[in-house]
Amino acid sequence: MSAMDDLLARASRVMPGGVSSPVRAFRGVGGTPVFVRGAHGAYLVGEDGREYVDYVGSYGPHVFGHRPRAVVEAIERALEQSTTYGAPTVAEVELAELLCSALPSLDMVRLVNSGTEATMSALRLARAATGRDRVVKLAGCYHGHADPFLVAAGSGAATIGVPSSPGVPPAVTAATLVAPYNDLAAVERLFHHHGDEIAALIVEPIAGNMGVVPPQPGYLEGLRALTARHRALLIFDEVMTGFRVAWGGAQTLFDVEPDLTTLGKVIGGGLPLAAYGGRRELMEQIAPAGPVYQAGTLSGNPLAVAAGTAQLRALAADGGAAYRILEANGARLEEGLRRAAARHRIPLQVQRQGSMVGLFFASRPVTCLAAVDASDRERFKRVFHRLLADGVHLPPSPYEALFVSTAHGEREIDHTVAAFDRALAAEAAA
């Protein structure tokens, strides 16, 4: 057994599957996960001492790579004061002001600790504000592990082959209606039959939990018009896309304004932090301003707020220069991967939105979960392990997005493309 095998066996004695989150266990690709000792820039360092070019990036937060100086220094300054207070701080107000200034749809926000907490809180608010119980979600979109959302989920749930979960009461999932992503007609049918019962529709504006699946032209605009017509709320889950694909997220990129927005990942600078927000008349229904209860002892944690504020300010600096670097790096990776696939005549879809990249071994563009399921996932597994052996660390599932950072320079991307070329050469020769 290798050192990693020994560590997984040790971890599995005290942690379910040996991990703190399911996708980390490599069940989607087989084999043993890399236990990480540390990281810097675009690289992870494993407990075996090997370095890997990292495209997990903690699943999205690390737009500047690991340990960016501005974020580390902000955490250090906050740590000199304390770790948590359980009382309000000016830093929370400043971060909230920054978020509201960046997203036109936000008048007010509530800071929380995780994306799951943000989405479940937004749904509670939507139900209270409309007096309705049902919610529409799109197959393949993942909104955390709260009970109402574990129906036709992508990401972790799909990775381990479980589209829903034991322990979720049927009465809870009965209130969740599901339609395919990118199928506006299917959503229209749901609203035709249940429109006066639907509190909200929640969607990842760019699906990132079944790889990367962008919205078809007119899809988000259609969802906006449909929900407005039926007086249901439109919730954009931008936990992944918020400040990753653009300043202000996908809603600014596509110019579609939701009623409620959930944010996470990038806004925490790599520390646990998320938020939900929207129009003032909705958010003032949240306790203590209103009757809809939601609380959190560590919400607005000063270390996380400091890290997130520093990261957002760095993203806004120099006219958003970081986004131009992210776009250039993402484009360089996309072009290289496409070129390698063409050279070896292997069907590959590289679907990219800025610094988010999805890889599907398929002959046609992927627009929904069924198309992801139909892609060659066995080939993905083989290529994944060849890349890992060559020092490239991808998310261990065909249902996850790759994340590029400003730290991924020509050296890292060119190494990745060369490793990918070697992996596809082996596939073609098999």
C-alpha positions as CSV (number, residue, x, y, z in Angstrom):
1,M,0.0,0.0,0.0
2,S,1.1,3.6,-0.7
3,A,1.3,6.3,1.9
4,M,-2.0,7.7,0.5
5,D,-3.6,4.3,0.9
6,D,-2.5,4.1,4.5
7,L,-3.8,7.6,5.2
8,L,-7.2,6.8,3.7
9,A,-7.4,3.6,5.7
10,R,-6.6,5.5,8.9
11,A,-9.1,8.3,8.0
12,S,-11.8,5.8,7.2
13,R,-11.7,4.4,10.7
14,V,-12.8,7.7,12.2
15,M,-14.5,9.5,9.3
16,P,-17.2,8.2,6.9
17,G,-15.4,7.3,3.7
18,G,-12.3,8.9,5.2
19,V,-13.3,12.4,4.2
20,S,-15.3,15.5,5.3
21,S,-17.2,15.8,2.0
22,P,-18.2,13.0,-0.4
23,V,-16.5,14.0,-3.7
24,R,-13.1,14.1,-2.0
25,A,-13.2,10.3,-1.6
26,F,-12.5,9.7,-5.3
27,R,-15.6,7.4,-5.6
28,G,-16.4,9.1,-8.9
29,V,-13.1,8.1,-10.4
30,G,-11.8,5.2,-8.3
31,G,-8.5,5.0,-6.5
32,T,-7.1,6.9,-3.5
33,P,-7.4,10.7,-3.0
34,V,-4.4,12.9,-2.6
35,F,-4.0,14.0,1.0
36,V,-2.8,17.5,0.9
37,R,0.0,18.9,3.1
38,G,-0.1,22.4,1.8
39,A,-0.5,24.6,-1.3
40,H,0.9,27.7,-3.0
41,G,-0.2,29.6,-6.1
42,A,-1.4,27.1,-8.6
43,Y,0.0,24.1,-6.8
44,L,-0.9,21.5,-4.2
45,V,1.7,19.6,-2.2
46,G,0.7,16.1,-1.3
47,E,1.6,14.2,1.9
48,D,3.9,12.2,-0.4
49,G,5.8,15.4,-1.2
50,R,4.7,15.5,-4.8
51,E,3.5,18.8,-6.4
52,Y,0.4,18.9,-8.5
53,V,-1.0,21.7,-10.7
54,D,-4.4,22.2,-9.0
55,Y,-7.7,22.8,-10.9
56,V,-9.9,22.1,-7.8
57,G,-9.1,25.4,-6.1
58,S,-11.2,24.4,-3.2
59,Y,-14.1,24.2,-5.7
60,G,-14.0,27.9,-6.7
61,P,-12.8,30.3,-4.0
62,H,-9.2,30.6,-5.1
63,V,-9.4,33.1,-8.0
64,F,-5.8,34.2,-7.2
65,G,-4.5,30.8,-6.4
66,H,-3.6,29.5,-3.0
67,R,-2.3,31.8,-0.3
68,P,-2.6,35.2,-2.1
69,R,-0.7,37.8,-0.1
70,A,-3.5,40.3,0.2
71,V,-5.9,37.7,1.7
72,V,-3.3,36.1,4.0
73,E,-2.3,39.6,5.4
74,A,-6.0,40.5,5.9
75,I,-6.5,37.3,7.9
76,E,-3.4,37.9,10.0
77,R,-4.6,41.5,10.9
78,A,-8.0,40.2,11.9
79,L,-6.5,37.4,13.9
80,E,-4.6,39.9,16.0
81,Q,-7.9,41.1,17.4
82,S,-9.7,37.7,17.9
83,T,-11.3,34.8,16.1
84,T,-15.0,35.4,16.7
85,Y,-17.1,37.8,18.8
86,G,-20.8,36.8,18.5
87,A,-21.4,40.6,18.1
88,P,-21.6,42.9,15.1
89,T,-18.5,44.5,13.5
90,V,-17.8,47.3,11.1
91,A,-16.1,44.8,8.9
92,E,-19.4,43.0,8.3
93,V,-21.1,46.2,7.3
94,E,-18.3,47.0,4.9
95,L,-18.5,43.6,3.2
96,A,-22.3,43.9,3.0
97,E,-22.0,47.3,1.4
98,L,-19.4,45.9,-1.1
99,L,-21.7,43.1,-2.1
100,C,-24.8,45.4,-2.5
101,S,-22.8,47.8,-4.6
102,A,-21.6,45.0,-6.9
103,L,-25.0,43.4,-7.6
104,P,-27.9,45.6,-8.6
105,S,-30.4,43.0,-7.3
106,L,-29.1,43.3,-3.8
107,D,-30.5,46.0,-1.4
108,M,-29.6,44.0,1.7
109,V,-27.7,40.8,2.5
110,R,-27.4,38.4,5.4
111,L,-24.0,36.8,6.0
112,V,-24.0,33.0,6.8
113,N,-21.4,30.3,6.9
114,S,-22.0,28.0,3.9
115,G,-23.8,27.8,0.5
116,T,-26.2,25.2,1.9
117,E,-27.2,27.6,4.7
118,A,-27.7,30.4,2.2
119,T,-29.9,28.5,-0.1
120,M,-32.1,26.9,2.6
121,S,-32.5,30.4,4.2
122,A,-33.4,31.9,0.8
123,L,-36.0,29.2,0.2
124,R,-37.5,29.8,3.7
125,L,-37.8,33.5,3.0
126,A,-39.4,32.8,-0.4
127,R,-42.0,30.6,1.1
128,A,-42.8,33.1,3.8
129,A,-43.0,36.0,1.4
130,T,-45.3,34.3,-1.1
131,G,-47.3,32.1,1.3
132,R,-46.7,29.1,-1.0
133,D,-44.8,25.9,-0.3
134,R,-43.5,24.4,-3.6
135,V,-40.1,25.1,-5.2
136,V,-38.9,24.4,-8.7
137,K,-35.3,23.2,-9.2
138,L,-33.5,22.1,-12.3
139,A,-32.1,18.6,-12.7
140,G,-28.3,18.7,-12.3
141,C,-28.2,21.9,-10.4
142,Y,-26.9,21.5,-6.8
143,H,-28.0,23.8,-4.1
144,G,-26.4,22.2,-1.0
145,H,-27.6,19.3,1.1
146,A,-30.8,20.7,2.7
147,D,-33.7,18.3,2.4
148,P,-35.8,20.1,-0.3
149,F,-32.8,20.3,-2.7
150,L,-31.7,16.6,-2.7
151,V,-33.8,15.7,-5.7
152,A,-32.1,15.2,-9.0
153,A,-29.0,16.9,-7.7
154,G,-25.8,17.2,-9.6
155,S,-22.3,17.3,-8.1
156,G,-21.7,15.2,-5.0
157,A,-25.0,13.4,-5.2
158,A,-24.5,12.4,-8.8
159,T,-20.9,11.6,-8.3
160,I,-21.7,8.7,-5.9
161,G,-24.7,7.6,-8.0
162,V,-27.4,8.8,-5.5
163,P,-29.7,11.4,-7.1
164,S,-31.5,11.8,-3.8
165,S,-30.9,10.7,-0.2
166,P,-32.2,8.4,2.4
167,G,-33.4,10.3,5.5
168,V,-35.2,12.9,3.4
169,P,-39.0,12.7,4.2
170,P,-41.2,12.1,1.2
171,A,-43.4,15.0,2.3
172,V,-40.4,17.3,1.9
173,T,-39.5,16.2,-1.6
174,A,-43.1,16.2,-2.7
175,A,-43.0,20.0,-2.5
176,T,-40.0,20.1,-4.9
177,L,-40.8,20.1,-8.6
178,V,-38.0,19.2,-11.1
179,A,-37.5,20.1,-14.8
180,P,-34.5,19.6,-17.0
181,Y,-32.0,22.4,-17.1
182,N,-32.1,24.5,-20.3
183,D,-35.7,23.3,-21.1
184,L,-37.9,26.3,-20.7
185,A,-41.0,24.5,-22.1
186,A,-40.7,21.9,-19.3
187,V,-40.7,24.7,-16.7
188,E,-43.7,26.4,-18.4
189,R,-45.6,23.1,-18.0
190,L,-44.9,23.0,-14.3
191,F,-46.1,26.5,-13.8
192,H,-49.2,25.8,-15.9
193,H,-50.2,23.0,-13.5
194,H,-48.9,24.4,-10.2
195,G,-48.3,28.1,-10.7
196,D,-50.4,29.2,-7.7
197,E,-48.5,26.8,-5.4
198,I,-44.9,27.7,-6.4
199,A,-43.0,30.0,-4.1
200,A,-39.8,30.1,-6.1
201,L,-37.7,28.7,-8.8
202,I,-34.0,28.2,-7.9
203,V,-31.3,27.8,-10.5
204,E,-27.6,28.0,-11.0
205,P,-27.5,30.6,-13.8
206,I,-24.4,28.7,-15.1
207,A,-24.7,25.1,-14.0
208,G,-21.4,24.2,-12.4
209,N,-22.3,21.1,-10.5
210,M,-22.7,18.8,-13.5
211,G,-19.5,20.1,-15.1
212,V,-20.0,23.5,-16.7
213,V,-23.2,23.8,-18.6
214,P,-24.0,27.4,-19.7
215,P,-27.6,28.6,-20.2
216,Q,-29.0,28.5,-23.7
217,P,-29.8,31.9,-25.2
218,G,-33.0,33.2,-23.8
219,Y,-33.3,30.6,-21.0
220,L,-32.6,32.8,-18.0
221,E,-34.7,35.6,-19.5
222,G,-37.5,33.1,-19.9
223,L,-37.3,32.0,-16.3
224,R,-37.4,35.6,-15.2
225,A,-40.5,36.4,-17.2
226,L,-42.2,33.1,-16.2
227,T,-41.7,33.5,-12.5
228,A,-42.8,37.2,-12.6
229,R,-46.0,36.3,-14.4
230,H,-46.9,33.7,-11.7
231,R,-45.7,36.0,-8.8
232,A,-43.1,33.4,-7.8
233,L,-39.6,34.4,-6.8
234,L,-36.6,33.7,-8.9
235,I,-33.5,32.7,-6.9
236,F,-30.1,32.7,-8.5
237,D,-27.7,30.3,-6.8
238,E,-24.5,32.1,-7.4
239,V,-22.5,30.3,-4.7
240,M,-20.2,29.1,-7.4
241,T,-20.5,31.8,-10.1
242,G,-20.7,34.9,-7.9
243,F,-17.6,37.0,-8.6
244,R,-16.0,34.0,-10.3
245,V,-17.4,34.5,-13.9
246,A,-17.6,38.3,-13.6
247,W,-17.7,41.1,-11.1
248,G,-21.2,40.7,-9.7
249,G,-21.6,37.2,-11.0
250,A,-23.6,35.6,-13.8
251,Q,-26.6,38.0,-13.3
252,T,-24.5,40.9,-14.4
253,L,-23.0,38.8,-17.2
254,F,-26.4,37.9,-18.6
255,D,-28.2,41.1,-17.4
256,V,-31.0,39.1,-15.7
257,E,-32.0,40.3,-12.2
258,P,-33.3,37.7,-9.8
259,D,-35.4,38.4,-6.7
260,L,-33.0,36.6,-4.3
261,T,-29.3,35.7,-4.7
262,T,-27.1,33.3,-2.8
263,L,-23.4,33.8,-2.7
264,G,-20.4,31.9,-1.3
265,K,-16.9,30.6,-2.2
266,V,-15.2,33.6,-3.7
267,I,-16.7,36.1,-1.3
268,G,-15.0,34.3,1.6
269,G,-11.5,34.3,0.2
270,G,-11.1,30.6,1.0
271,L,-12.7,30.7,4.5
272,P,-16.2,29.6,5.3
273,L,-18.5,32.5,4.3
274,A,-21.7,32.8,2.3
275,A,-24.6,35.2,2.0
276,Y,-28.1,35.6,0.7
277,G,-29.8,38.8,-0.3
278,G,-32.3,40.6,-2.4
279,R,-34.8,43.5,-2.4
280,R,-35.3,45.4,0.8
281,E,-39.0,44.5,1.2
282,L,-38.0,40.8,1.1
283,M,-34.9,40.9,3.3
284,E,-36.7,43.0,6.0
285,Q,-38.8,40.0,6.6
286,I,-35.7,38.3,8.1
287,A,-35.4,38.3,11.9
288,P,-34.9,40.5,13.8
289,A,-36.4,43.0,11.3
290,G,-39.2,40.6,10.5
291,P,-40.7,37.2,11.5
292,V,-38.7,34.8,9.3
293,Y,-36.2,33.3,11.6
294,Q,-32.6,32.5,10.7
295,A,-29.5,32.8,12.9
296,G,-25.9,31.6,13.2
297,T,-23.4,31.8,16.0
298,L,-20.4,32.2,13.7
299,S,-22.1,34.1,10.9
300,G,-20.0,37.1,9.8
301,N,-16.9,35.5,11.3
302,P,-14.2,38.3,11.4
303,L,-11.5,36.2,9.8
304,A,-13.7,35.1,6.9
305,V,-15.1,38.7,6.5
306,A,-11.5,40.0,6.3
307,A,-10.4,37.4,3.8
308,G,-13.5,37.9,1.6
309,T,-13.3,41.7,1.7
310,A,-9.6,41.6,0.7
311,Q,-10.2,39.2,-2.1
312,L,-13.1,41.2,-3.5
313,R,-11.1,44.5,-3.4
314,A,-8.3,42.8,-5.2
315,L,-10.7,41.6,-7.9
316,A,-12.0,45.2,-8.3
317,A,-8.5,46.7,-8.4
318,D,-7.1,48.2,-11.6
319,G,-10.4,48.2,-13.4
320,G,-11.0,44.5,-12.9
321,A,-7.6,43.5,-14.4
322,A,-7.8,40.1,-12.6
323,Y,-10.8,39.1,-14.8
324,R,-8.9,39.8,-17.9
325,I,-6.1,37.5,-16.7
326,L,-8.7,34.8,-15.7
327,E,-10.3,35.0,-19.2
328,A,-6.9,34.7,-20.9
329,N,-5.8,31.8,-18.8
330,G,-9.1,30.0,-19.3
331,A,-9.0,30.5,-23.0
332,R,-5.4,29.2,-23.2
333,L,-6.4,26.1,-21.4
334,E,-9.5,25.6,-23.5
335,E,-7.6,26.0,-26.8
336,G,-4.9,23.6,-25.7
337,L,-7.3,20.9,-24.6
338,R,-9.4,21.2,-27.8
339,R,-6.2,21.0,-29.9
340,A,-5.1,17.8,-28.2
341,A,-8.4,16.1,-28.6
342,A,-8.5,17.0,-32.3
343,R,-5.0,15.7,-32.8
344,H,-6.0,12.3,-31.4
345,R,-9.5,12.3,-32.9
346,I,-11.2,11.9,-29.5
347,P,-14.6,13.4,-29.1
348,L,-14.4,16.1,-26.4
349,Q,-16.5,19.1,-25.4
350,V,-14.6,21.8,-23.6
351,Q,-17.3,24.1,-22.1
352,R,-16.0,27.2,-20.6
353,Q,-17.4,30.3,-18.9
354,G,-14.5,32.6,-18.0
355,S,-12.3,30.6,-15.5
356,M,-14.7,27.7,-15.1
357,V,-14.1,24.8,-17.4
358,G,-16.1,21.6,-18.0
359,L,-14.7,18.5,-19.8
360,F,-17.1,16.0,-21.4
361,F,-16.0,13.2,-23.6
362,A,-19.0,13.5,-26.0
363,S,-19.5,14.3,-29.6
364,R,-22.0,17.1,-29.1
365,P,-22.3,20.1,-26.7
366,V,-23.7,19.2,-23.3
367,T,-26.8,21.2,-22.3
368,C,-28.4,19.2,-19.5
369,L,-27.9,16.4,-17.0
370,A,-29.0,13.6,-19.3
371,A,-26.3,14.6,-21.8
372,V,-23.7,14.6,-19.0
373,D,-24.9,11.1,-18.0
374,A,-24.5,10.0,-21.6
375,S,-20.9,11.2,-21.9
376,D,-18.1,8.8,-21.7
377,R,-17.5,8.9,-18.0
378,E,-15.2,5.8,-18.1
379,R,-12.9,7.6,-20.4
380,F,-12.9,10.6,-18.0
381,K,-11.8,8.3,-15.2
382,R,-8.9,6.9,-17.2
383,V,-7.8,10.3,-18.3
384,F,-8.1,11.7,-14.8
385,H,-5.7,9.1,-13.4
386,R,-3.2,9.6,-16.2
387,L,-3.2,13.3,-15.5
388,L,-2.9,12.7,-11.8
389,A,0.2,10.5,-12.4
390,D,1.6,13.4,-14.5
391,G,1.2,15.9,-11.8
392,V,-2.2,17.5,-12.7
393,H,-5.0,17.5,-10.1
394,L,-8.5,17.7,-11.5
395,P,-11.7,17.6,-9.6
396,P,-12.3,13.8,-9.1
397,S,-15.6,13.6,-11.0
398,P,-17.0,14.3,-14.5
399,Y,-19.7,16.2,-12.7
400,E,-17.4,18.9,-11.4
401,A,-16.0,22.1,-12.9
402,L,-12.3,22.9,-13.3
403,F,-11.2,26.2,-11.8
404,V,-8.5,28.3,-13.3
405,S,-6.8,31.1,-11.3
406,T,-4.6,34.1,-12.0
407,A,-1.7,31.9,-10.7
408,H,-2.1,29.5,-13.6
409,G,0.5,30.9,-15.9
410,E,1.8,29.7,-19.2
411,R,4.0,27.2,-17.5
412,E,1.2,25.5,-15.6
413,I,-1.3,25.6,-18.4
414,D,1.2,24.3,-21.0
415,H,2.2,21.5,-18.6
416,T,-1.4,20.6,-18.2
417,V,-2.0,20.6,-22.0
418,A,1.1,18.4,-22.6
419,A,-0.1,16.0,-19.9
420,F,-3.5,15.9,-21.5
421,D,-2.0,15.2,-24.9
422,R,-0.1,12.3,-23.5
423,A,-3.2,10.9,-21.7
424,L,-5.2,11.1,-25.0
425,A,-2.4,9.5,-26.9
426,A,-2.6,6.5,-24.5
427,E,-6.4,6.5,-25.0
428,A,-6.0,6.5,-28.8
429,A,-3.5,3.7,-28.7
430,A,-5.6,1.5,-26.4
